[in-house]
Amino acid sequence: MNFRIRIFFLILVSLLFSCVSTPVFIPESKIHAQNSNTISIPAYGKECGFLFFMFLPIGLSDRSAKAFSKVVAQAEGGSLSEVTFQESWYWALLGTRYCTTVTAFVTKGLP
């Protein structure tokens, strides 16, 4: 009986603490009017993780934050607009692959 209780608590703890992810905070940016001195270019970021045997997460918890940081790095001082997050998943032989894609437009002033 003592062995079953230990196994139960081990499973309970692993299920409760394996799904903690990094929150992504998107700061508000100033709205720029589109004129002849600004240009809008697309920005793109994608990160993936794997759920091994539908139980063990590998790289799943921070994929949204990493994908968004790739988009912010492409902005380089511009302002982001029309930010979208897209989740997708694919079956694999030993588990499931989950991907997060972030797209946005970067508005920059021309020199």
mmCIF file of the C-alpha atoms, coordinates in Angstrom:
data_MODEL
# 
_entry.id   MODEL 
# 
loop_
_atom_site.group_PDB 
_atom_site.id 
_atom_site.type_symbol 
_atom_site.label_atom_id 
_atom_site.label_alt_id 
_atom_site.label_comp_id 
_atom_site.label_asym_id 
_atom_site.label_entity_id 
_atom_site.label_seq_id 
_atom_site.pdbx_PDB_ins_code 
_atom_site.Cartn_x 
_atom_site.Cartn_y 
_atom_site.Cartn_z 
_atom_site.occupancy 
_atom_site.B_iso_or_equiv 
_atom_site.pdbx_formal_charge 
_atom_site.auth_seq_id 
_atom_site.auth_comp_id 
_atom_site.auth_asym_id 
_atom_site.auth_atom_id 
_atom_site.pdbx_PDB_model_num 
ATOM 1   C CA . MET A 1 1   ? 0.000  0.000  0.000   1.00 0.00 ? 1   MET A CA 1 
ATOM 2   C CA . ASN A 1 2   ? 2.848  2.397  0.823   1.00 0.00 ? 2   ASN A CA 1 
ATOM 3   C CA . PHE A 1 3   ? 4.382  1.759  -2.618  1.00 0.00 ? 3   PHE A CA 1 
ATOM 4   C CA . ARG A 1 4   ? 1.104  2.674  -4.369  1.00 0.00 ? 4   ARG A CA 1 
ATOM 5   C CA . ILE A 1 5   ? 0.859  5.943  -2.468  1.00 0.00 ? 5   ILE A CA 1 
ATOM 6   C CA . ARG A 1 6   ? 4.406  6.888  -3.471  1.00 0.00 ? 6   ARG A CA 1 
ATOM 7   C CA . ILE A 1 7   ? 3.716  6.072  -7.111  1.00 0.00 ? 7   ILE A CA 1 
ATOM 8   C CA . PHE A 1 8   ? 0.467  8.053  -6.992  1.00 0.00 ? 8   PHE A CA 1 
ATOM 9   C CA . PHE A 1 9   ? 2.194  11.160 -5.606  1.00 0.00 ? 9   PHE A CA 1 
ATOM 10  C CA . LEU A 1 10  ? 5.052  10.830 -8.088  1.00 0.00 ? 10  LEU A CA 1 
ATOM 11  C CA . ILE A 1 11  ? 2.603  10.764 -10.995 1.00 0.00 ? 11  ILE A CA 1 
ATOM 12  C CA . LEU A 1 12  ? 0.563  13.609 -9.504  1.00 0.00 ? 12  LEU A CA 1 
ATOM 13  C CA . VAL A 1 13  ? 3.605  15.858 -9.047  1.00 0.00 ? 13  VAL A CA 1 
ATOM 14  C CA . SER A 1 14  ? 4.929  15.130 -12.540 1.00 0.00 ? 14  SER A CA 1 
ATOM 15  C CA . LEU A 1 15  ? 1.569  15.954 -14.115 1.00 0.00 ? 15  LEU A CA 1 
ATOM 16  C CA . LEU A 1 16  ? 1.077  19.168 -12.174 1.00 0.00 ? 16  LEU A CA 1 
ATOM 17  C CA . PHE A 1 17  ? 4.521  20.698 -12.646 1.00 0.00 ? 17  PHE A CA 1 
ATOM 18  C CA . SER A 1 18  ? 5.439  19.696 -16.195 1.00 0.00 ? 18  SER A CA 1 
ATOM 19  C CA . CYS A 1 19  ? 3.162  22.227 -17.894 1.00 0.00 ? 19  CYS A CA 1 
ATOM 20  C CA . VAL A 1 20  ? 4.515  25.517 -16.575 1.00 0.00 ? 20  VAL A CA 1 
ATOM 21  C CA . SER A 1 21  ? 5.276  27.969 -19.375 1.00 0.00 ? 21  SER A CA 1 
ATOM 22  C CA . THR A 1 22  ? 6.869  31.374 -19.737 1.00 0.00 ? 22  THR A CA 1 
ATOM 23  C CA . PRO A 1 23  ? 4.310  34.185 -20.100 1.00 0.00 ? 23  PRO A CA 1 
ATOM 24  C CA . VAL A 1 24  ? 4.725  36.523 -23.060 1.00 0.00 ? 24  VAL A CA 1 
ATOM 25  C CA . PHE A 1 25  ? 4.037  40.209 -22.392 1.00 0.00 ? 25  PHE A CA 1 
ATOM 26  C CA . ILE A 1 26  ? 3.466  42.350 -25.471 1.00 0.00 ? 26  ILE A CA 1 
ATOM 27  C CA . PRO A 1 27  ? 4.046  46.024 -24.640 1.00 0.00 ? 27  PRO A CA 1 
ATOM 28  C CA . GLU A 1 28  ? 1.895  48.684 -26.266 1.00 0.00 ? 28  GLU A CA 1 
ATOM 29  C CA . SER A 1 29  ? 3.636  50.596 -29.000 1.00 0.00 ? 29  SER A CA 1 
ATOM 30  C CA . LYS A 1 30  ? 2.920  54.038 -30.373 1.00 0.00 ? 30  LYS A CA 1 
ATOM 31  C CA . ILE A 1 31  ? 0.627  54.129 -33.359 1.00 0.00 ? 31  ILE A CA 1 
ATOM 32  C CA . HIS A 1 32  ? 2.412  55.630 -36.331 1.00 0.00 ? 32  HIS A CA 1 
ATOM 33  C CA . ALA A 1 33  ? 0.456  57.089 -39.199 1.00 0.00 ? 33  ALA A CA 1 
ATOM 34  C CA . GLN A 1 34  ? 1.475  55.550 -42.497 1.00 0.00 ? 34  GLN A CA 1 
ATOM 35  C CA . ASN A 1 35  ? 3.089  58.223 -44.641 1.00 0.00 ? 35  ASN A CA 1 
ATOM 36  C CA . SER A 1 36  ? 5.838  58.527 -47.208 1.00 0.00 ? 36  SER A CA 1 
ATOM 37  C CA . ASN A 1 37  ? 8.541  58.522 -44.503 1.00 0.00 ? 37  ASN A CA 1 
ATOM 38  C CA . THR A 1 38  ? 7.633  55.131 -43.025 1.00 0.00 ? 38  THR A CA 1 
ATOM 39  C CA . ILE A 1 39  ? 7.895  51.599 -44.293 1.00 0.00 ? 39  ILE A CA 1 
ATOM 40  C CA . SER A 1 40  ? 6.193  48.419 -43.051 1.00 0.00 ? 40  SER A CA 1 
ATOM 41  C CA . ILE A 1 41  ? 8.003  45.113 -43.400 1.00 0.00 ? 41  ILE A CA 1 
ATOM 42  C CA . PRO A 1 42  ? 6.870  41.655 -42.248 1.00 0.00 ? 42  PRO A CA 1 
ATOM 43  C CA . ALA A 1 43  ? 8.590  39.920 -39.327 1.00 0.00 ? 43  ALA A CA 1 
ATOM 44  C CA . TYR A 1 44  ? 8.438  36.203 -38.581 1.00 0.00 ? 44  TYR A CA 1 
ATOM 45  C CA . GLY A 1 45  ? 9.491  33.911 -35.734 1.00 0.00 ? 45  GLY A CA 1 
ATOM 46  C CA . LYS A 1 46  ? 8.939  30.188 -35.210 1.00 0.00 ? 46  LYS A CA 1 
ATOM 47  C CA . GLU A 1 47  ? 9.881  27.835 -32.359 1.00 0.00 ? 47  GLU A CA 1 
ATOM 48  C CA . CYS A 1 48  ? 8.999  24.191 -31.823 1.00 0.00 ? 48  CYS A CA 1 
ATOM 49  C CA . GLY A 1 49  ? 9.010  21.684 -28.988 1.00 0.00 ? 49  GLY A CA 1 
ATOM 50  C CA . PHE A 1 50  ? 8.314  17.981 -28.602 1.00 0.00 ? 50  PHE A CA 1 
ATOM 51  C CA . LEU A 1 51  ? 6.055  15.970 -26.313 1.00 0.00 ? 51  LEU A CA 1 
ATOM 52  C CA . PHE A 1 52  ? 7.885  12.656 -25.979 1.00 0.00 ? 52  PHE A CA 1 
ATOM 53  C CA . PHE A 1 53  ? 5.565  9.638  -25.554 1.00 0.00 ? 53  PHE A CA 1 
ATOM 54  C CA . MET A 1 54  ? 2.711  12.101 -24.845 1.00 0.00 ? 54  MET A CA 1 
ATOM 55  C CA . PHE A 1 55  ? 4.162  12.625 -21.363 1.00 0.00 ? 55  PHE A CA 1 
ATOM 56  C CA . LEU A 1 56  ? 7.634  14.216 -21.299 1.00 0.00 ? 56  LEU A CA 1 
ATOM 57  C CA . PRO A 1 57  ? 7.756  17.841 -22.605 1.00 0.00 ? 57  PRO A CA 1 
ATOM 58  C CA . ILE A 1 58  ? 10.975 18.852 -24.360 1.00 0.00 ? 58  ILE A CA 1 
ATOM 59  C CA . GLY A 1 59  ? 11.248 22.549 -25.198 1.00 0.00 ? 59  GLY A CA 1 
ATOM 60  C CA . LEU A 1 60  ? 7.520  23.218 -24.908 1.00 0.00 ? 60  LEU A CA 1 
ATOM 61  C CA . SER A 1 61  ? 7.347  25.675 -22.044 1.00 0.00 ? 61  SER A CA 1 
ATOM 62  C CA . ASP A 1 62  ? 9.109  28.669 -23.603 1.00 0.00 ? 62  ASP A CA 1 
ATOM 63  C CA . ARG A 1 63  ? 8.473  28.330 -27.321 1.00 0.00 ? 63  ARG A CA 1 
ATOM 64  C CA . SER A 1 64  ? 6.030  31.293 -27.454 1.00 0.00 ? 64  SER A CA 1 
ATOM 65  C CA . ALA A 1 65  ? 8.505  33.580 -25.687 1.00 0.00 ? 65  ALA A CA 1 
ATOM 66  C CA . LYS A 1 66  ? 11.361 32.510 -27.971 1.00 0.00 ? 66  LYS A CA 1 
ATOM 67  C CA . ALA A 1 67  ? 9.284  33.001 -31.132 1.00 0.00 ? 67  ALA A CA 1 
ATOM 68  C CA . PHE A 1 68  ? 8.172  36.462 -29.987 1.00 0.00 ? 68  PHE A CA 1 
ATOM 69  C CA . SER A 1 69  ? 11.741 37.461 -29.094 1.00 0.00 ? 69  SER A CA 1 
ATOM 70  C CA . LYS A 1 70  ? 12.787 36.572 -32.661 1.00 0.00 ? 70  LYS A CA 1 
ATOM 71  C CA . VAL A 1 71  ? 10.158 38.990 -33.986 1.00 0.00 ? 71  VAL A CA 1 
ATOM 72  C CA . VAL A 1 72  ? 11.241 41.728 -31.556 1.00 0.00 ? 72  VAL A CA 1 
ATOM 73  C CA . ALA A 1 73  ? 14.866 41.251 -32.639 1.00 0.00 ? 73  ALA A CA 1 
ATOM 74  C CA . GLN A 1 74  ? 13.813 41.838 -36.256 1.00 0.00 ? 74  GLN A CA 1 
ATOM 75  C CA . ALA A 1 75  ? 12.047 45.083 -35.286 1.00 0.00 ? 75  ALA A CA 1 
ATOM 76  C CA . GLU A 1 76  ? 15.294 46.895 -34.272 1.00 0.00 ? 76  GLU A CA 1 
ATOM 77  C CA . GLY A 1 77  ? 13.673 50.071 -32.973 1.00 0.00 ? 77  GLY A CA 1 
ATOM 78  C CA . GLY A 1 78  ? 10.540 49.951 -35.106 1.00 0.00 ? 78  GLY A CA 1 
ATOM 79  C CA . SER A 1 79  ? 7.044  49.432 -33.784 1.00 0.00 ? 79  SER A CA 1 
ATOM 80  C CA . LEU A 1 80  ? 5.172  46.147 -34.099 1.00 0.00 ? 80  LEU A CA 1 
ATOM 81  C CA . SER A 1 81  ? 1.625  45.950 -35.417 1.00 0.00 ? 81  SER A CA 1 
ATOM 82  C CA . GLU A 1 82  ? -0.804 43.170 -36.323 1.00 0.00 ? 82  GLU A CA 1 
ATOM 83  C CA . VAL A 1 83  ? 0.952  40.629 -34.090 1.00 0.00 ? 83  VAL A CA 1 
ATOM 84  C CA . THR A 1 84  ? -0.499 37.127 -34.492 1.00 0.00 ? 84  THR A CA 1 
ATOM 85  C CA . PHE A 1 85  ? 0.316  33.879 -32.701 1.00 0.00 ? 85  PHE A CA 1 
ATOM 86  C CA . GLN A 1 86  ? -0.406 30.588 -34.453 1.00 0.00 ? 86  GLN A CA 1 
ATOM 87  C CA . GLU A 1 87  ? -0.140 27.163 -32.839 1.00 0.00 ? 87  GLU A CA 1 
ATOM 88  C CA . SER A 1 88  ? 0.319  23.992 -34.879 1.00 0.00 ? 88  SER A CA 1 
ATOM 89  C CA . TRP A 1 89  ? 1.111  20.396 -34.056 1.00 0.00 ? 89  TRP A CA 1 
ATOM 90  C CA . TYR A 1 90  ? 2.277  17.331 -35.935 1.00 0.00 ? 90  TYR A CA 1 
ATOM 91  C CA . TRP A 1 91  ? 2.219  13.648 -35.086 1.00 0.00 ? 91  TRP A CA 1 
ATOM 92  C CA . ALA A 1 92  ? 5.622  12.002 -34.922 1.00 0.00 ? 92  ALA A CA 1 
ATOM 93  C CA . LEU A 1 93  ? 6.690  8.420  -34.330 1.00 0.00 ? 93  LEU A CA 1 
ATOM 94  C CA . LEU A 1 94  ? 7.434  8.813  -30.598 1.00 0.00 ? 94  LEU A CA 1 
ATOM 95  C CA . GLY A 1 95  ? 5.235  11.773 -29.684 1.00 0.00 ? 95  GLY A CA 1 
ATOM 96  C CA . THR A 1 96  ? 3.874  15.085 -30.899 1.00 0.00 ? 96  THR A CA 1 
ATOM 97  C CA . ARG A 1 97  ? 5.703  18.158 -32.191 1.00 0.00 ? 97  ARG A CA 1 
ATOM 98  C CA . TYR A 1 98  ? 4.176  21.528 -31.256 1.00 0.00 ? 98  TYR A CA 1 
ATOM 99  C CA . CYS A 1 99  ? 5.157  24.755 -33.021 1.00 0.00 ? 99  CYS A CA 1 
ATOM 100 C CA . THR A 1 100 ? 4.375  28.411 -32.335 1.00 0.00 ? 100 THR A CA 1 
ATOM 101 C CA . THR A 1 101 ? 4.586  30.896 -35.195 1.00 0.00 ? 101 THR A CA 1 
ATOM 102 C CA . VAL A 1 102 ? 4.526  34.647 -34.547 1.00 0.00 ? 102 VAL A CA 1 
ATOM 103 C CA . THR A 1 103 ? 4.019  37.093 -37.404 1.00 0.00 ? 103 THR A CA 1 
ATOM 104 C CA . ALA A 1 104 ? 3.861  40.882 -37.281 1.00 0.00 ? 104 ALA A CA 1 
ATOM 105 C CA . PHE A 1 105 ? 4.506  44.023 -39.277 1.00 0.00 ? 105 PHE A CA 1 
ATOM 106 C CA . VAL A 1 106 ? 7.372  46.311 -38.300 1.00 0.00 ? 106 VAL A CA 1 
ATOM 107 C CA . THR A 1 107 ? 6.878  50.004 -39.045 1.00 0.00 ? 107 THR A CA 1 
ATOM 108 C CA . LYS A 1 108 ? 10.076 52.028 -39.297 1.00 0.00 ? 108 LYS A CA 1 
ATOM 109 C CA . GLY A 1 109 ? 10.828 55.584 -40.281 1.00 0.00 ? 109 GLY A CA 1 
ATOM 110 C CA . LEU A 1 110 ? 13.036 56.130 -43.299 1.00 0.00 ? 110 LEU A CA 1 
ATOM 111 C CA . PRO A 1 111 ? 16.277 58.073 -42.727 1.00 0.00 ? 111 PRO A CA 1 
# 
